[in-house]
Amino acid sequence: MYKKLLVGYDGSDNSKRALQHAIQLAKLHSAKLVAVEAIDMDHFVLEGYYREDHVKIRERISTHTQEIKRISQENGVDIEFKVGRGPPDLVISKIAEEEDVDLVVLGTRGHRGLKKVFLGSVSSAVAERTKKPILVVK
């Protein structure tokens, strides 16, 4: 049923759970798997820290690239890792459409009440932006 899956990945425990779920689905359906990380530059806007922020971003991308390679080898599933710049919901939705994936798998932070209202949800925003089916993993 699934030929290509996209999973949002940021190194958090929730994204790792989503990745493990996506790996199981990929194995079950012999599907390709694309892991996507969004680098939202809005979080790095203080001019005095611009260069330091870029170093941190490069280190984070390098660390996550190595994690994805290790997880890929451990699970016997080929995972393509892509990084995009911008808000996570925009990056994930755009790549999901470009890659023409059959399913988007996302972790959830589990915010409740006012925190959810004010912080929003990447999974909710992706659901509004894309026509692709979405699976949210807790």
N, C-alpha and C positions, 0 to 999 in steps of 0.2 A: 504494500500500500504506500509506504513512504520511500521515496528515492533519494531525497536530500533533506537533511535537518539542519537547522541553525540553532545554536545555543548561545545565549548571552553569558559572557564570562568576565568577571572582574577580580577573581582571586578570592572572593568572600566564600564563607562556608555555604551560603545559599546558592551561589553560582556553581560551586563544586557539586552540590547535590543535583542541581539541574543538569550539569554535565554528565554525571554518572547515569542519570535517568535517560538522557539522550544517547549515551553509549549503548545502553541496553536496547533501546529502540532501534538504533542503527544496526546492531548485531542481529536482532530479530528480523529486520526487513532488508538486510544487506544494503543499507543506505549509506550515502556519503554524509559526512558530518563537518559542518563549518562552525567554529567557535569565533565569536565576535566580541571584541572589547572596544568600548567607546572611551575616548579621552576627551573629557569636557573641559575645554580651556577656560570656561567661565570660573572654574574653581581656582584658577591660577592667574589672577588678574593684578596682583600687587606688583607694580613695576620694579621695585627694589629686589624682588625675589624671582624675577623672570628667568634668569639664567639657571638659578638653583632649581626652579620648578621643572625646567626642561631636562635637567640631569635626573631628577627624581622620576620623571615620566619615562625617560629612556631606560632607567634601571627597572622600573615596574614592568615595562613591556618585555624587557629581556628576561626577567624572572618568570613572567607568565608564559612566555614562549617556551622556556625550558620546562615549566610545569606541564604544559599541554603536550610537549614531546614525550615526557616521561609517562604521563597518563595514557597517551596514545599507545606507546610501546607495551605498557603493563596490561592494557586491555585488548591488544591486538586489533585496534581500530584506527584507520587513518583519519586524522583530524587536521583540517586546514585551519590555520589561525589567522584571522584578519583583524586589523586595528583601524578604526576610523576616528576622525576628529569631529566632535560636536556632542550635543546632548544625547544620552544613551537611546532614548526612544526614537530620535531621528536617524541615528546611525544604524540601529538594529533594523528599523523598518525599511530603510533604503537598501541595505545589503540583502535583506530578505527578498525584496522585490527583484533586485539585480541578479541574485543567485537563483531566483525562481524556486525557492524552497517549498516543501510540502507541509512543514510544521516548524513553528518557532517555539523553542523550549526556554523558559525563563525561570529563575529563582525569584523568591519573594522575600522581602525584608520582614514581613509580618507586622507592619505598623498597624495600630488600631486607633480608633477614636479620633481626637483632634490631630494627633501626629500624622495620621493617614491623610486627613483633609489638607493640612498645611504642607506636608512633604510630598504628597502625591505618590504615584506609583508608576514605575517604568513599565511594568506589565500592562497596566491600564492604558497608559499613553500609547504603547505599541499596539494594543488591541484597537484603539481608535484610529491609528494611522495606517495600518496595513490590512489587506484583505486576506492575509494568510491565517490559517488556524493557529491558535496559541495554546500551549500547555504550560500552566503555572505550577511549579513544584515547590512545596513547602519544606 
